[in-house]
Amino acid sequence: MDLVHGETMLEAMESTCNDLHGCEPCQKALPELSGISSIASVQSEVTDGPEQQQLRVYLRVRPFSNEELNGGEDQGCIVLEDSETAVLHAPKGSASMKCSEKGIGLSKYKFSFTQIFGPEVGQADVFDGTVRSQVQDFLLGKNSLLFSYGVTNAGKTHTIQGSAKDPGILPRSLDIVFRHIGSRQYVVMDLKPYLGSDVQRLDGDQLKTEKQNKTALLKEADGESQRTGRSRSGSSSSVSSLSFSGISYDQTESSAEDLHVQYCLWVAFYEIYNEQVYDLLQSQSCWKTKKRPSLRVCDDSNGNSYVRDLRWVNIHNADEACKVLRVGNKNRSAASTKMNQSSSRSHSIFTIKLLRIDGPDVQGMSELSLCDLAGSERCNKTKTFGERLKEAGNINTSLLILGKVKTSYVPFRESKLTRLFQGVFCGRGKASMIVNINQCASTYDETLNVMKFSAVAQKVVQVIQPRCLESLSPRLVGRDGKPLVKNGVIDQQAVDDYLSEEELLDGDDEADMSIMPQEELFSIIESLRAKLLAERRKNLVQEIQIRKEMGDAMLQQLMESEEQRSQQIAELKESYDEKLERTFELYKDALKEHAYQCAMERVEEDYIPIEEYNTAQDREMELKTRLSEVEEKLRRSESGSRAGSAFVPTQESSTQTVNEENPLHDADAERCKRLYKEKCAVENLCCEKQELIVTLESRISELNDTLQEAGESYMEKLALVQTLQNRLAYQERETKRLQSGMTEKEAELASLREELAKLSQAPQAEPSRPRRGLLANIKESVSSPRSAGTLCRTLKRSVRTSASSLKKKPV
Ligand SMILES: Nc1ncnc2c1ncn2[C@@H]1O[C@H](COP(=O)(O)OP(=O)(O)OP(=O)(O)O)[C@@H](O)[C@H]1O
């Protein structure tokens, strides 16, 4: 039965596989890689149906900051061709450029947007060109949603909140709303949004608690403003300063009958972090010491998703709105500090609900949500792995799920973000997205990913219902949540009719189907089958496109991480080399220091004052002269005795002289002894010094050993580096294994094709069974998608009826 479908699937999957391997011709078949022409073709394809509306996606390019200009950022990466087309040129050294050099991806991409706002465009023009009309629709009772998307530091918060001097979309929207309300403010706070789309009338106690809570919240904001040194008037805030900024908008025109209508405005501020919802207006004191409590997302009886126990605050003017925003921002940054995360890792959502009150009744309620999406970068350059990657995955999953909105079955429940705004995508309001980018070459790769994901968002189609639910009034419920008004202005019957419409239609069709001839039933089944196949084919193409985008992104991520790892290894090696060198230097210094210390000690030991030394020198000289004199005399006396008796008197005189000299001899001998002793002492000193030299030599050899050890530790580190390189090689092998896994999948597909071929022949063998299988298939596929429409549901009934009639009346 599904042979055609199967073959299409095979072809499409084959083309995806080829694309993942960087096959050039196949790349042209997919819009994301072939650039603008294909994206535009997708757009024109889906805008044909009158009941469908393309999500409006705007691009805002942030100007370079002074630091970026001073840092010499490459300024040619992003070129705005016209007001709708932007071209991205990969800078040298970027991962995209490296990939394109390896044949994966391109070095130049073109993207188109509903409108592009260049760096010179100010906040007012951005507001006028994007959400202004949505705000006016909101005042007229329609729901609106705006996303601000982009990498960290691209200007998302600037676009939504802005600054005191340059207010963003939120303060400007509030300004328009309050100007529109003027004096028609419903100041009693007894009507409050309830669940997804109802309004609750508060009793006395509830009203009292509500007022107390609001006072406490505003007090907290005042405390915060005093703490941060701002004046109580809050004039520096972007919201309240708007009225002082000289920007003024025309008051939205009100019809004469609107003049007696009163308005009541409630706001909530919450964030989604890692698929957990947190209330930003919940007092910090509740969770400062404990884990921060997360809130549940539930569905009300109308199928509208809402955040359970979310705090709604009734505000009367821009100043109060500013205070609420301030408390939320403070709680957000406090929470992010506690989690040691940057606030840019969560989606923050500011929602405004406007109640139109006419006398005792609530005529309608509309909702405006401004969503500052988390920084879309897949990975922080320094902390690429673990939780960060998981978070990044969650952020982009939300967008990819939005991308699936075009298909008949949309898994809204896969992400909190899409689940909460499911109503808007199913036609209960308008949505738009502002993609923020900066022009820095250093963040080019992340910016390219943002553009690619925004191309997915471009394909999101809002199906506008022929009857908008928001045109019906909300249910007014009491404390117990039961409806208060059943008749009168609120046309509850209309809501009931709307909700039971499907059942009524089914009942009618059942009656018709039972009297239809069997041939006609078969022909309906045939046409249904064709439609089902066409629908499946469309879904498959969409699925493949999304898979391809994910595949591309993952491949690029892999390459980036590989590059980062080799960089880490190189850095590690460099740092070890440096460490080793430093250790060498340390040892050298220690050695020098030690030698110096020893020398100093020796000098101290051997130190003789100069006077003493001079005296000793003089004495030595004197002794030497005397010694030589004595020796001379001795020689002379010896030669005299050898001359004999012929010279006796002389001998006598000489003996006499010698005898006279005897006391001098004793003194000399004494000196000689002393000199000998000194000589011995000097020799001892020499021995000691010799020993010291030996010790020093042994110390040097010890130091050599230590150096040897350091060398060995260096070798160990080298071995570590080697292990890291091995791991890298292992990862490469894993990548190859994945690729071979892909090949296996291709083989599986081939076997599937065979099975399909067999299946296609099966109906001829057993004519009665396929019909049953077909009916079952149609039932199954028609029962799942909500948006398949009344036609599919009618057919489901018809198939069921025909099946039962076939059972009753065998052919
Ligand atoms: N259009 C603009 N004109 C002038 N300055 C801007 C513009 N957009 C952003 N900036 C400035 O750039 C800086 C970063 O902007 P912002 O904080 O809004 O980025 P972000 O994308 O919200 O970052 P994060 O994801 O970290 O919250 C801020 O100092 C902001 O004032």
The ligand as an SDF file (V2000), in Angstrom:
LIG
                    3D

 31 33  0  0  0  0  0  0  0  0999 V2000
   20.4720   47.9250   18.8520 N   0  0  0  0  0  0  0  0  0  0  0  0
   21.3500   48.2250   19.8060 C   0  0  0  0  0  0  0  0  0  0  0  0
   21.8750   49.4540   19.8810 N   0  0  0  0  0  0  0  0  0  0  0  0
   22.7600   49.7760   20.8330 C   0  0  0  0  0  0  0  0  0  0  0  0
   23.2080   48.9240   21.7800 N   0  0  0  0  0  0  0  0  0  0  0  0
   22.7260   47.6870   21.7570 C   0  0  0  0  0  0  0  0  0  0  0  0
   21.7750   47.2560   20.7780 C   0  0  0  0  0  0  0  0  0  0  0  0
   21.4850   45.9720   21.0030 N   0  0  0  0  0  0  0  0  0  0  0  0
   22.2080   45.6100   22.0730 C   0  0  0  0  0  0  0  0  0  0  0  0
   22.9440   46.6240   22.5330 N   0  0  0  0  0  0  0  0  0  0  0  0
   23.8640   46.5880   23.6730 C   0  0  0  0  0  0  0  0  0  0  0  0
   24.5760   45.3630   23.5900 O   0  0  0  0  0  0  0  0  0  0  0  0
   24.7320   44.7670   24.8760 C   0  0  0  0  0  0  0  0  0  0  0  0
   24.1440   43.3710   24.8880 C   0  0  0  0  0  0  0  0  0  0  0  0
   22.7460   43.4600   24.6780 O   0  0  0  0  0  0  0  0  0  0  0  0
   21.7150   42.5360   25.4650 P   0  0  0  0  0  0  0  0  0  0  0  0
   22.0480   42.4350   26.9070 O   0  0  0  0  0  0  0  0  0  0  0  0
   20.3800   43.0220   25.1140 O   0  0  0  0  0  0  0  0  0  0  0  0
   22.0400   41.1500   24.7790 O   0  0  0  0  0  0  0  0  0  0  0  0
   21.2850   39.7830   25.0110 P   0  0  0  0  0  0  0  0  0  0  0  0
   21.2170   39.1130   23.7000 O   0  0  0  0  0  0  0  0  0  0  0  0
   19.9960   39.9910   25.7240 O   0  0  0  0  0  0  0  0  0  0  0  0
   22.3010   39.0480   25.9300 O   0  0  0  0  0  0  0  0  0  0  0  0
   21.9640   37.8870   26.9810 P   0  0  0  0  0  0  0  0  0  0  0  0
   21.5110   36.7070   26.1830 O   0  0  0  0  0  0  0  0  0  0  0  0
   23.2800   37.6760   27.6550 O   0  0  0  0  0  0  0  0  0  0  0  0
   20.9140   38.3990   27.9190 O   0  0  0  0  0  0  0  0  0  0  0  0
   24.0450   45.6970   25.8660 C   0  0  0  0  0  0  0  0  0  0  0  0
   25.0180   46.5090   26.4380 O   0  0  0  0  0  0  0  0  0  0  0  0
   23.1150   46.5140   25.0120 C   0  0  0  0  0  0  0  0  0  0  0  0
   22.8990   47.7940   25.5530 O   0  0  0  0  0  0  0  0  0  0  0  0
  1  2  1  0
  2  3  1  0
  2  7  2  0
  3  4  2  0
  4  5  1  0
  5  6  2  0
  6  7  1  0
  6 10  1  0
  7  8  1  0
  8  9  2  0
  9 10  1  0
 10 11  1  0
 11 12  1  0
 11 30  1  0
 12 13  1  0
 13 14  1  0
 13 28  1  0
 14 15  1  0
 15 16  1  0
 16 17  2  0
 16 18  1  0
 16 19  1  0
 19 20  1  0
 20 21  2  0
 20 22  1  0
 20 23  1  0
 23 24  1  0
 24 25  2  0
 24 26  1  0
 24 27  1  0
 28 29  1  0
 28 30  1  0
 30 31  1  0
M  END
$$$$
